[in-house]
Amino acid sequence: MALLPEDIIDRLIQMERRIQALSTAVNTRPSFNEIRPFPPSTARPALRIFDNHNHEIFADDVATGGLARPWLQLMPPVDHLNQAKWPSTTSTAFTAIAQSFNPVWQPRMRLAMYTKVSSGATGQVKVMVDGQQFGPTVAAGQTFDHTGPLPVDLATKFGKVMTVEIHAVVTSASGTVYAQPVSMYGTQT
């Protein structure tokens, strides 16, 4: 027997039921402001997010709450008003005057630092990351403020420690060059 077309009213009633079922399903889904464990339990699951290279880029701290990864670098309090307490040099060759060790989480970094020079003297300040220059060399007395790609291979250095050094040099016959970092953090591409 040949199939006969359904009555238009029956078809509209069927379509209305499907739309109502779809609307009900959409409105009864779990909210996205929390992760629902499967199978259901009273313990909340650990939240982990990985990138395309299987690096863990985000994780919560299941023991005490809060953020476990990435570790967010914090700079220690410093006396940025008293330049006599700043890292300094009187060397006429580039010399490391400050050093820090930081985990690599982002592909770029921003570093801002004040530089000064003693009266009548001239000098320069630069930043080195794992032995390679990061950003420009600035004349002492100018503010160093640079955001750029880290001079490291992110794929092999991810989560490992990089060395950041401030190098300074006196370019006049004598004097002192000072440098004081005031902000440093990683940033995205």
N, C-alpha and C positions, 0 to 999 in steps of 0.2 A: 504494500500500500504506500502510496506516495505521501511524503510529509506535507502537511498542510501548514500554511503560515499561521502563527498564533494570533489571537485577537489582539489588537493594539492596546486595549485596556489591560489585558493580562500582562503584556510586556511592560507597560508602564508601572504596574503594581510590583512586578518582579524587580525592576530597576530601582524603585523607591526602597524596597527592602534591602537591596545590596548597598545602596548609599547609606541607609540608616545603620547597617551592620559595620560598614567602613568607618562611619563617624563615631560609633561606639568604640571600636577598636582603637582609633586614634586617641580618643579622650581618656581611655583607661590604661594607657601605657605607663610604665613607671617613670617618675620624674628623672631628669638628668642632673639634678643637683646632688645626687649621691649614687654610689655604685652598689647595686644589689648583688649580694653573694649568691653563688649557685653551687651546690644546693643551699637553700636558706639556712642561715645560722645566726647566732647572736653576735659573733665576731665579725668585724668589718674587714674586708680583704685589703691587702697591700696594693697600693696604686703605683704602677711602674709604667713609664713610657720610654720606648726605644726609638732611635732614629733608623735610617735605612742601612747603617753600617753596624747595627746591633749594639750601639753604645747606649747605655742607660742615661737618658738626658733628664729625667725627672723621677723622683721617688719620694714617697712620704715616709716619715719616721713612725713606724708602727709601735715602737716601745713607749714614746712619750708624746707623740703628736708633732705636728709641724712639718717642716721640710727637711728631708734627709739629703737629697741631691737635687740640684747642684749645690755644692758648698759655696756660699756667698762670701767673698773675701771682704774683710773689714779692715780698715786702716786703723792703727792705734792712734790715740790722741797725741797731738804734737803741739809744741809752742810755735805757731806759725808767725807770731808777731815779733819774736826776739831772734833776729838772724844770727846772733852769736851762738845759739843752740842748734842751728841748722847744720847738716853735713856740709863740709867745706874742704877746700884744698888750696895750697899755695904752690902746687907743682906746675911746672911749665910743660908737662907732658900729660895727655889725657890719663886721668886716674879715677878708679872706681871710688866713690865717696859714700854710696849707700847701696844696699842689696836687699832683695826680698825674694821669697820663693812662693809661687802661686800655682794652684792647679789650673790646667787648661780646660775650660768648658765651652767657651765661645770662640769663634774664629777671628774676632776683632777685639781691640782693647781701646779704652780711652784713658789717657793719663794727663792730668793737669798738675803743674808744679810752678811755684814761684822761684825765680832766680835773682840773685843780687851779686854785686861786686863791690869791693871796698873802694873808697874814694880815690879817684885818679887811676884806677886799674881797669883792665879789660880782660874778658875771658869768654869761654864758651861752655855750653852744657849740652850733653846728648844722652839718649837712653839706649841701652843695649838689652836685647832679649835673647837669651841663650847664645850670646856672643855676636849677634847680628843687630845692626842699628834699627831702631824703631822710631820713625818720625824724623823731623829735621834736627839739625844742630842749631841751637839758638844762642844769640849773644847774651852773656850774663847781664841781667837787668831786665830782660824780657820774660814774659810768661810763656812757659812751654805748655801748650794745650793741643794735643794731637789725638785723633781717633783714626785708627787704620787697622789693616789686617796684621795679625801676628806673623812674624817671620819664622814660623814653625810649620811643620807638616801636621795639620790637625788630625788626619787619619791615624797617624802613629803616636801622636803626642796627647791625644784626648784622655783626660782624667789624670795625666801624669803631671809632674811638677816642672815648671819653667823658671828660669832665673832672670829676674829683672834687676838691672844695675843702672845707677845714675853715674855718669862719667863727667868730669869737669876738668878744665885746663885754664891756667892763667896765661894770657897771650901778651901781656905787658911785661916790663922788666921785673915788677914785683906786685904783690897784692894778694887778695883772697877772693875766691869765687864760692858762692853759697848756693845751695839748691834745697828746696823743701817741697816734696810731693804733698798735694792737698786732696786729690781725688784720683782713684784708679779702679776701673771695673771692666769686665768683659761685656761685649755687646754682639748682636747678631750680624749676619752678612748685610 
